[in-house]
Amino acid sequence: MTSTATDADWWRQAVVYQVYPRSFADSDGDGIGDLQGIISRVPYLTSLGIDAVWLSPFYPSALADGGYDVDDYRDVDPRLGTLADFDELVGTLHTAGIKLIVDIVPNHSSDRHEWFQEALAAPKGSPERDRYIFREGDGDQPPSDWDSVFGGSAWAQIHDGQWYLHLFAAEQPDLNWDNADVREDFLKTLRFWSDRGVDGFRVDVAHALKKDLTEPLPSKTTLPRQSESNGVHPLWDRDDVHDIYVEWRKVLNEYDPPKSAVAEAFVPAARRARYASAAGLGQAFNFDLLQADWDFDRFRQVIKENLALAEQNGSSSTWVFSNHDVVRHATRYGLPKDPDGAWQDGKAWLLSNGTEPTVDVEQGLRRARAAVLLMLALPGSAYLYQGEELGLQEVGELPAANLQDPAYFRSKGAEKGRDGCRVPLPWTVGGLSFGFGSGGSHLLQPKWFGGYSVEAQEGDPASTLSLYRKALAVRRGLQTSEGLEWVDAVEWSLHFRRPGGWQSITNFGAAPIELPEGAVVLSSGPLEGEKLPSDTTAWLI
């Protein structure tokens, strides 16, 4: 690949690979992945054919929430490396023609952050406390009955009786975005990493920064649903949050080419447009396919709706099936549908330690392979999560003693959490940590991991790893403008054309279907003569 550093629109149809650094590759054998480990695997990333790496948090952290509790926004956790290692990573990726997007976590800091320690030492009503959200309680009760996303109260009490808001873990106090210090410091952070050569930012919980805490605070029973807030919810997706991103966009546009940004905003599709506007962050995650079961009608609805929305706001859509927060889709697609019609998120299966119901591994992988070809054929950018190119299954059997996710602890075991998708990658068939490092791994790898390893798949042209490599190479050759034309095809199939004669067809039905006219250039599984089997995608020209 060649660098496209002067291409301001590189992100519009990019393939972005998410690296969860503590679980990618360990260079020093301490069981924790690090920056030098990532550097050592850049040839592997190059061989995949990706356009960019999204690097999950690598900042100093107590790991109360997997690194999303940030002690210092402008440094590297010493367990992961140094700023010099970070600079080396940027340079190595850029030399390989791969761009770098870094995670930024603006809704909350960690409780070890310099500012929060100053707030604890300062008196009530002080400027130091105003950087966070402190309130008086009601006697010995918190200021409101709001719940944390991770379970339990959203308020924690400190030594002098005041309470601070934490929408997530207690170790993640929410910042006060009405405070000028907070706004200015994050602009400084954007410039710090931009000056070091990063190409863009993934904005964590982008819809939560602005809050209306006018007293009296409403009871949780009277709060509107996030999906029904219409921009006036006290905590989520408020209209005034976009004032922040207008400021950010001005900073990002100081660079040539401008830095990209993508919002993680769990909001209704129609409200995603403002986060993705050219005056704001420019792009926003579309989680609609991730939150859809393997279903023809749902997939078609999601795709049509999101392409229309992207066209309206001038952005490009994003497509994603897995990330560090959800059960891997190769496992989800192997579970039976929820009998009540809810999305099959795999959480109940996790609570059984991955035993009930039984995962149809073959079906899950077949559908996951079909899904990635479908996704890669769509206009817009595709986000891949580390290990999905190996067809990796979720690790459901992690013992309670090895769990790290605060969702497990704060929910008192009502949720098992997200550790199962964060288990360190298997690089080799054997070894103490399947090639992750010379020592063990911070989350236990199951015995079956070796069969999914890079080493096990390297020489197999039918492997999932080979499919991803072929797909990304072919996509690069076929990709043109962002158009899409639907083709009325056989029932239960999604068939569309892209500019230049590229066709994609996916069979969601139970029986094989006739392939359309054209030469098959790639399929997610073996064809049956001139027919496309169930749960299979083919590309034709």
C-alpha positions as CSV (number, residue, x, y, z in Angstrom):
1,M,0.0,0.0,0.0
2,T,1.0,3.6,-0.5
3,S,0.5,6.5,1.8
4,T,-2.4,8.8,1.1
5,A,-1.4,11.5,3.6
6,T,-2.7,14.3,1.4
7,D,-6.1,12.6,0.8
8,A,-8.6,14.4,3.1
9,D,-11.3,11.8,2.4
10,W,-9.3,8.7,3.1
11,W,-11.7,7.7,5.9
12,R,-14.9,7.6,3.8
13,Q,-14.4,4.1,2.6
14,A,-11.5,2.9,4.8
15,V,-11.1,-0.5,6.4
16,V,-10.2,0.2,10.0
17,Y,-8.9,-2.6,12.3
18,Q,-9.4,-2.2,16.0
19,V,-6.5,-3.1,18.2
20,Y,-7.2,-3.6,21.9
21,P,-3.6,-3.1,22.9
22,R,-3.5,-5.1,26.2
23,S,-4.7,-8.2,24.3
24,F,-3.0,-7.9,20.9
25,A,0.7,-8.8,21.3
26,D,3.0,-8.8,24.4
27,S,6.7,-8.0,23.7
28,D,8.1,-8.4,27.2
29,G,6.3,-11.5,28.6
30,D,4.4,-9.8,31.4
31,G,1.1,-11.0,30.1
32,I,-0.1,-7.6,29.0
33,G,0.0,-6.5,25.3
34,D,2.1,-3.4,24.6
35,L,3.1,-0.9,21.9
36,Q,6.2,-2.8,21.0
37,G,4.1,-5.9,20.5
38,I,1.9,-4.0,18.1
39,I,5.0,-2.7,16.2
40,S,6.2,-6.3,15.9
41,R,2.9,-7.3,14.2
42,V,2.7,-4.4,11.7
43,P,3.8,-6.9,8.9
44,Y,0.7,-8.9,9.8
45,L,-1.5,-5.9,9.7
46,T,0.0,-5.0,6.3
47,S,-0.7,-8.5,5.0
48,L,-4.3,-8.0,5.9
49,G,-4.6,-5.0,3.7
50,I,-6.2,-2.6,6.1
51,D,-6.2,1.1,5.7
52,A,-6.0,2.2,9.4
53,V,-5.6,1.0,12.9
54,W,-8.0,2.2,15.7
55,L,-6.0,1.9,18.9
56,S,-8.1,1.5,22.0
57,P,-6.9,3.4,25.1
58,F,-3.1,3.1,25.9
59,Y,-3.0,5.8,28.5
60,P,-1.9,5.4,32.1
61,S,-4.7,3.7,33.9
62,A,-5.6,1.5,36.9
63,L,-7.7,-0.6,34.5
64,A,-10.9,-0.2,36.4
65,D,-12.6,-0.3,33.0
66,G,-10.0,-1.8,30.6
67,G,-8.1,1.5,30.1
68,Y,-11.2,3.7,29.7
69,D,-10.4,5.1,33.1
70,V,-7.7,7.6,32.0
71,D,-5.1,9.0,34.5
72,D,-3.3,11.2,32.0
73,Y,-4.6,11.9,28.5
74,R,-1.2,12.9,27.1
75,D,1.0,10.0,28.1
76,V,1.4,6.2,27.6
77,D,0.8,3.6,30.3
78,P,4.4,2.5,31.4
79,R,3.2,-1.1,31.2
80,L,2.5,-0.6,27.5
81,G,5.5,1.6,26.6
82,T,6.6,5.2,26.3
83,L,5.9,8.2,24.2
84,A,9.0,7.2,22.1
85,D,7.3,3.8,21.5
86,F,4.2,5.6,20.4
87,D,6.1,7.7,18.0
88,E,7.8,4.6,16.6
89,L,4.4,2.9,16.2
90,V,3.1,6.0,14.2
91,G,6.1,6.0,12.0
92,T,6.1,2.2,11.4
93,L,2.4,2.2,10.5
94,H,2.8,5.2,8.2
95,T,5.7,3.6,6.5
96,A,3.5,0.6,5.8
97,G,0.7,2.9,4.4
98,I,-1.5,2.4,7.5
99,K,-3.1,5.4,9.3
100,L,-3.7,5.6,13.0
101,I,-6.9,6.5,14.9
102,V,-6.6,6.8,18.7
103,D,-9.3,6.5,21.3
104,I,-10.2,9.6,23.3
105,V,-12.3,9.4,26.4
106,P,-13.9,12.8,27.2
107,N,-16.9,12.0,29.3
108,H,-14.9,11.0,32.4
109,S,-11.4,10.7,33.7
110,S,-10.1,8.2,36.2
111,D,-10.3,8.9,39.9
112,R,-6.4,8.9,39.9
113,H,-6.3,11.8,37.4
114,E,-4.4,14.9,38.7
115,W,-7.6,17.0,38.5
116,F,-9.7,14.6,40.5
117,Q,-7.1,14.3,43.2
118,E,-7.0,18.1,43.4
119,A,-10.8,18.1,43.7
120,L,-10.7,15.7,46.6
121,A,-8.2,17.9,48.4
122,A,-10.1,21.2,47.7
123,P,-13.1,22.5,49.6
124,K,-16.7,22.4,48.5
125,G,-17.5,25.0,45.8
126,S,-13.9,25.3,44.7
127,P,-12.7,25.7,41.1
128,E,-11.0,22.3,41.4
129,R,-14.3,20.6,42.2
130,D,-16.1,22.5,39.4
131,R,-14.2,20.4,36.8
132,Y,-16.3,17.5,37.9
133,I,-19.9,17.1,38.9
134,F,-20.2,17.3,42.7
135,R,-23.5,17.7,44.5
136,E,-24.9,17.6,48.0
137,G,-26.9,14.5,48.9
138,D,-30.3,14.2,50.6
139,G,-29.2,13.3,54.1
140,D,-27.2,10.1,53.8
141,Q,-28.7,9.4,50.3
142,P,-27.2,10.4,47.0
143,P,-28.5,13.4,45.1
144,S,-30.7,11.2,42.9
145,D,-31.7,7.6,42.4
146,W,-29.9,7.3,39.0
147,D,-28.2,4.1,38.1
148,S,-24.7,3.7,36.7
149,V,-24.4,2.0,33.3
150,F,-22.4,-0.7,35.1
151,G,-24.9,-1.2,37.8
152,G,-25.4,0.4,41.2
153,S,-25.8,4.1,42.0
154,A,-24.4,6.7,39.6
155,W,-23.1,8.7,42.6
156,A,-20.2,8.1,44.9
157,Q,-19.7,9.9,48.2
158,I,-16.4,11.4,49.3
159,H,-14.9,12.2,52.8
160,D,-16.7,15.5,53.3
161,G,-20.1,14.2,52.5
162,Q,-20.5,15.5,48.9
163,W,-21.2,13.1,46.0
164,Y,-19.8,13.0,42.5
165,L,-21.5,11.7,39.4
166,H,-20.1,8.7,37.5
167,L,-22.3,7.3,34.7
168,F,-19.9,4.3,34.5
169,A,-17.6,2.9,37.2
170,A,-17.0,4.8,40.5
171,E,-13.4,5.1,39.4
172,Q,-14.6,7.1,36.4
173,P,-15.9,10.5,37.6
174,D,-17.8,12.5,35.0
175,L,-16.2,15.7,33.8
176,N,-18.1,18.9,33.8
177,W,-18.2,20.1,30.2
178,D,-19.6,23.5,31.3
179,N,-16.2,24.2,32.8
180,A,-13.8,26.2,30.6
181,D,-10.7,24.3,31.9
182,V,-12.2,21.0,30.7
183,R,-13.0,22.3,27.2
184,E,-9.6,23.9,26.8
185,D,-7.6,20.9,28.1
186,F,-9.2,18.6,25.6
187,L,-8.4,20.9,22.7
188,K,-4.8,20.7,24.0
189,T,-5.0,16.9,24.0
190,L,-6.3,16.9,20.4
191,R,-3.4,19.0,19.3
192,F,-0.9,16.9,21.3
193,W,-1.7,13.7,19.5
194,S,-2.3,15.3,16.2
195,D,1.2,16.9,16.4
196,R,2.6,13.4,17.0
197,G,1.1,12.2,13.7
198,V,-2.2,10.5,14.5
199,D,-4.7,10.7,11.7
200,G,-7.9,10.7,13.6
201,F,-9.8,10.1,16.8
202,R,-12.5,7.7,18.0
203,V,-14.6,9.6,20.6
204,D,-15.8,7.4,23.4
205,V,-19.4,8.0,24.7
206,A,-19.7,11.1,22.5
207,H,-23.3,11.6,23.3
208,A,-22.9,12.0,27.1
209,L,-20.7,15.0,27.6
210,K,-23.3,17.7,28.2
211,K,-25.7,17.4,31.1
212,D,-28.6,19.4,32.6
213,L,-28.4,19.0,36.3
214,T,-30.8,21.7,37.2
215,E,-32.3,20.9,40.7
216,P,-34.4,19.2,41.7
217,L,-33.0,16.3,39.9
218,P,-35.7,14.1,38.4
219,S,-36.2,10.5,39.5
220,K,-35.0,7.8,37.2
221,T,-38.7,6.7,36.7
222,T,-39.4,10.0,35.1
223,L,-36.4,10.1,32.8
224,P,-37.3,9.7,29.1
225,R,-35.7,6.8,27.3
226,Q,-32.6,7.7,25.4
227,S,-34.3,6.8,22.1
228,E,-37.1,9.3,23.0
229,S,-35.1,12.2,24.4
230,N,-35.2,14.4,21.3
231,G,-32.1,16.3,22.5
232,V,-33.4,17.2,26.0
233,H,-32.5,14.2,28.1
234,P,-30.7,15.4,31.2
235,L,-27.8,13.0,30.6
236,W,-27.7,11.7,27.1
237,D,-27.6,13.1,23.5
238,R,-28.3,16.7,24.4
239,D,-28.4,19.1,21.5
240,D,-25.8,21.4,23.1
241,V,-23.2,18.6,23.0
242,H,-22.6,19.6,19.4
243,D,-21.2,23.0,20.4
244,I,-18.2,21.0,21.8
245,Y,-17.7,19.2,18.5
246,V,-17.8,22.4,16.5
247,E,-14.8,23.6,18.6
248,W,-13.1,20.2,18.0
249,R,-13.7,20.3,14.3
250,K,-12.0,23.7,14.1
251,V,-8.9,22.2,15.8
252,L,-8.9,19.1,13.6
253,N,-9.2,21.3,10.5
254,E,-6.0,23.1,11.4
255,Y,-4.1,20.2,9.9
256,D,-3.5,19.3,6.3
257,P,-5.2,17.0,5.7
258,P,-7.8,17.6,8.4
259,K,-7.8,14.9,11.1
260,S,-10.7,12.5,11.0
261,A,-13.0,11.7,13.9
262,V,-15.8,9.2,14.5
263,A,-18.3,9.4,17.3
264,E,-19.4,6.5,19.5
265,A,-22.9,7.7,20.1
266,F,-25.7,5.2,21.0
267,V,-28.5,7.4,19.6
268,P,-31.4,6.8,17.2
269,A,-30.3,6.7,13.5
270,A,-31.9,10.0,12.7
271,R,-30.0,11.8,15.5
272,R,-26.6,10.3,14.4
273,A,-26.4,12.8,11.5
274,R,-25.3,15.8,13.7
275,Y,-22.4,13.9,15.1
276,A,-21.4,12.9,11.6
277,S,-21.8,16.4,10.1
278,A,-18.9,18.2,8.4
279,A,-19.1,20.9,11.1
280,G,-18.8,18.3,13.8
281,L,-16.9,15.1,14.1
282,G,-17.5,14.1,10.5
283,Q,-18.5,10.4,11.1
284,A,-20.4,8.4,13.6
285,F,-20.6,4.7,14.4
286,N,-23.6,2.9,13.0
287,F,-24.3,0.0,15.4
288,D,-27.5,-1.0,13.7
289,L,-26.0,-4.0,11.9
290,L,-24.1,-5.1,15.0
291,Q,-27.4,-5.1,16.9
292,A,-29.3,-7.1,14.2
293,D,-29.7,-10.8,14.1
294,W,-28.9,-12.7,10.9
295,D,-32.1,-11.7,9.2
296,F,-32.8,-10.7,5.6
297,D,-35.5,-8.1,6.3
298,R,-33.6,-6.5,9.2
299,F,-30.3,-6.3,7.3
300,R,-31.9,-4.7,4.2
301,Q,-33.8,-2.2,6.4
302,V,-30.7,-1.2,8.3
303,I,-28.6,-0.8,5.1
304,K,-31.1,1.2,3.2
305,E,-31.9,3.5,6.1
306,N,-28.2,4.3,7.0
307,L,-27.2,4.9,3.4
308,A,-30.0,7.3,3.0
309,L,-29.0,9.1,6.2
310,A,-25.4,9.3,5.2
311,E,-26.4,10.8,1.8
312,Q,-28.5,13.4,3.6
313,N,-25.6,14.7,5.8
314,G,-22.8,14.2,3.3
315,S,-20.9,11.8,5.5
316,S,-20.3,8.1,4.8
317,S,-21.8,5.3,6.9
318,T,-19.8,3.0,9.1
319,W,-20.4,-0.7,9.4
320,V,-19.3,-2.9,12.2
321,F,-20.3,-6.4,13.6
322,S,-17.9,-6.8,16.6
323,N,-15.8,-4.7,19.0
324,H,-14.4,-4.7,22.5
325,D,-17.9,-4.3,24.1
326,V,-20.0,-7.1,22.6
327,V,-20.0,-10.9,22.2
328,R,-18.1,-11.8,19.0
329,H,-20.5,-12.1,16.1
330,A,-19.2,-15.5,15.0
331,T,-20.6,-16.7,18.3
332,R,-23.8,-14.6,18.2
333,Y,-24.7,-15.9,14.8
334,G,-24.4,-19.5,16.1
335,L,-26.9,-19.0,18.9
336,P,-30.7,-19.5,18.4
337,K,-32.7,-16.4,18.1
338,D,-34.2,-14.9,21.3
339,P,-37.8,-16.4,21.7
340,D,-39.1,-13.0,22.7
341,G,-37.8,-11.4,19.5
342,A,-35.1,-9.3,21.2
343,W,-31.6,-9.0,19.7
344,Q,-29.5,-12.1,20.4
345,D,-26.6,-10.3,22.3
346,G,-25.3,-13.5,23.9
347,K,-25.4,-12.2,27.4
348,A,-27.6,-15.0,28.8
349,W,-25.2,-17.5,27.1
350,L,-22.3,-15.8,28.9
351,L,-24.0,-16.2,32.2
352,S,-24.1,-20.0,31.7
353,N,-20.3,-19.9,31.2
354,G,-20.8,-20.6,27.5
355,T,-22.8,-23.8,27.9
356,E,-26.5,-23.0,27.3
357,P,-27.7,-23.0,24.6
358,T,-25.1,-24.8,22.6
359,V,-23.4,-22.6,20.0
360,D,-23.6,-23.9,16.4
361,V,-20.0,-23.0,15.7
362,E,-20.2,-24.0,12.1
363,Q,-23.3,-21.9,11.4
364,G,-21.9,-19.0,13.3
365,L,-18.7,-18.9,11.3
366,R,-20.4,-19.5,8.0
367,R,-22.7,-16.5,8.7
368,A,-19.8,-14.3,10.0
369,R,-17.8,-15.0,6.8
370,A,-20.9,-14.1,4.7
371,A,-21.5,-11.0,6.7
372,V,-18.0,-9.6,6.3
373,L,-18.1,-9.9,2.5
374,L,-21.5,-8.2,2.5
375,M,-20.1,-5.4,4.8
376,L,-17.0,-4.9,2.7
377,A,-19.1,-4.5,-0.5
378,L,-21.1,-1.6,1.0
379,P,-20.3,2.0,0.5
380,G,-18.7,3.5,3.6
381,S,-16.0,2.5,6.1
382,A,-15.8,-0.9,7.6
383,Y,-14.5,-1.5,11.2
384,L,-13.0,-4.9,12.0
385,Y,-12.3,-6.1,15.5
386,Q,-9.0,-7.9,16.2
387,G,-9.4,-11.6,15.9
388,E,-12.5,-11.6,13.8
389,E,-10.3,-12.2,10.8
390,L,-9.5,-15.6,12.5
391,G,-13.2,-16.4,12.9
392,L,-12.5,-16.3,16.6
393,Q,-15.3,-17.3,18.9
394,E,-16.2,-15.6,22.2
395,V,-14.6,-17.1,25.3
396,G,-17.6,-17.9,27.4
397,E,-15.8,-20.1,30.0
398,L,-13.7,-17.6,31.8
399,P,-13.7,-18.3,35.5
400,A,-15.1,-15.7,37.9
401,A,-11.6,-15.3,39.5
402,N,-10.1,-14.1,36.2
403,L,-12.8,-11.6,35.3
404,Q,-11.8,-7.9,35.1
405,D,-14.9,-6.1,33.7
406,P,-16.5,-3.7,36.2
407,A,-19.9,-4.6,34.7
408,Y,-19.5,-8.0,36.4
409,F,-18.6,-6.7,39.8
410,R,-21.0,-3.7,40.0
411,S,-23.9,-5.9,38.7
412,K,-23.0,-8.5,41.4
413,G,-22.8,-11.1,38.7
414,A,-26.0,-10.3,36.9
415,E,-23.9,-9.6,33.9
416,K,-20.7,-11.5,33.1
417,G,-19.2,-8.6,31.3
418,R,-17.0,-8.1,28.2
419,D,-13.9,-10.0,29.0
420,G,-14.7,-12.9,26.7
421,C,-14.1,-10.8,23.6
422,R,-10.9,-9.2,25.1
423,V,-8.9,-12.5,25.6
424,P,-5.4,-12.1,24.0
425,L,-5.1,-13.2,20.5
426,P,-3.7,-16.6,19.5
427,W,-0.8,-16.3,17.1
428,T,0.6,-19.8,17.2
429,V,-0.9,-23.3,17.6
430,G,0.9,-24.0,20.9
431,G,3.0,-22.3,23.6
432,L,2.2,-20.8,27.0
433,S,0.0,-18.0,25.5
434,F,-0.3,-19.2,21.9
435,G,2.3,-16.8,20.7
436,F,0.8,-13.7,22.4
437,G,4.0,-13.4,24.4
438,S,6.7,-15.4,26.1
439,G,4.7,-15.5,29.4
440,G,1.1,-16.1,30.1
441,S,-1.9,-13.8,29.3
442,H,-3.8,-11.5,31.6
443,L,-7.1,-13.2,30.6
444,L,-7.0,-17.0,30.3
445,Q,-7.0,-18.4,26.8
446,P,-8.9,-21.7,26.3
447,K,-7.2,-24.8,25.0
448,W,-9.2,-24.6,21.7
449,F,-7.6,-21.2,20.8
450,G,-4.7,-22.8,19.0
451,G,-6.9,-24.1,16.2
452,Y,-7.9,-20.5,15.5
453,S,-4.4,-19.1,15.5
454,V,-2.7,-17.2,12.7
455,E,-0.2,-20.0,12.4
456,A,-3.0,-22.6,12.0
457,Q,-4.6,-20.6,9.2
458,E,-1.6,-19.1,7.3
459,G,-1.2,-21.9,4.8
460,D,-4.9,-22.7,4.3
461,P,-6.5,-21.0,1.3
462,A,-9.9,-21.8,2.7
463,S,-9.2,-20.3,6.1
464,T,-11.1,-17.3,7.4
465,L,-7.8,-15.4,7.6
466,S,-7.2,-16.1,3.9
467,L,-10.8,-14.9,3.1
468,Y,-10.2,-11.6,4.8
469,R,-6.9,-11.1,3.0
470,K,-8.4,-11.9,-0.4
471,A,-11.5,-9.8,0.3
472,L,-9.5,-6.7,1.3
473,A,-7.3,-7.0,-1.7
474,V,-10.2,-7.5,-4.1
475,R,-12.1,-4.6,-2.5
476,R,-9.2,-2.3,-3.0
477,G,-9.3,-3.1,-6.7
478,L,-13.0,-2.8,-7.2
479,Q,-13.8,0.2,-4.9
480,T,-14.9,3.3,-6.7
481,S,-17.5,5.9,-5.8
482,E,-20.0,5.5,-2.9
483,G,-23.0,4.6,-5.1
484,L,-25.2,1.5,-4.6
485,E,-28.0,0.1,-6.8
486,W,-30.4,-2.5,-5.4
487,V,-31.3,-5.5,-7.6
488,D,-34.6,-7.2,-7.2
489,A,-33.3,-10.7,-6.7
490,V,-34.4,-14.1,-5.5
491,E,-36.4,-14.0,-2.2
492,W,-34.3,-13.9,0.9
493,S,-31.2,-12.6,-0.9
494,L,-29.6,-9.2,-0.7
495,H,-28.2,-8.2,-4.1
496,F,-26.8,-4.9,-5.1
497,R,-24.4,-3.4,-7.7
498,R,-21.6,-0.9,-7.1
499,P,-20.1,1.4,-9.7
500,G,-17.8,-0.4,-12.2
501,G,-20.0,-3.5,-12.4
502,W,-19.2,-4.9,-9.0
503,Q,-22.0,-7.1,-7.6
504,S,-22.6,-8.5,-4.2
505,I,-25.3,-11.1,-3.4
506,T,-26.0,-12.8,0.0
507,N,-28.3,-15.7,0.5
508,F,-30.2,-15.5,3.8
509,G,-32.5,-18.3,2.8
510,A,-32.4,-22.0,3.6
511,A,-32.0,-23.3,0.0
512,P,-29.4,-22.5,-2.6
513,I,-30.3,-19.9,-5.2
514,E,-29.2,-19.2,-8.8
515,L,-26.2,-16.8,-9.1
516,P,-26.7,-13.7,-11.3
517,E,-24.9,-13.3,-14.5
518,G,-21.2,-12.4,-14.1
519,A,-17.9,-13.9,-13.1
520,V,-17.5,-14.8,-9.5
521,V,-14.4,-13.2,-8.1
522,L,-14.8,-14.3,-4.4
523,S,-17.3,-16.1,-2.2
524,S,-17.5,-16.6,1.5
525,G,-17.8,-20.3,1.2
526,P,-17.9,-23.0,-1.5
527,L,-20.5,-22.7,-4.3
528,E,-22.8,-25.5,-5.4
529,G,-22.1,-25.4,-9.1
530,E,-23.9,-22.3,-10.4
531,K,-25.8,-21.8,-7.2
532,L,-25.2,-19.8,-4.0
533,P,-25.7,-21.8,-0.8
534,S,-27.5,-20.7,2.3
535,D,-25.6,-18.2,4.5
536,T,-23.1,-17.3,1.8
537,T,-22.0,-14.2,0.0
538,A,-20.5,-13.9,-3.5
539,W,-18.9,-11.0,-5.4
540,L,-19.2,-10.9,-9.1
541,I,-18.1,-8.6,-11.9
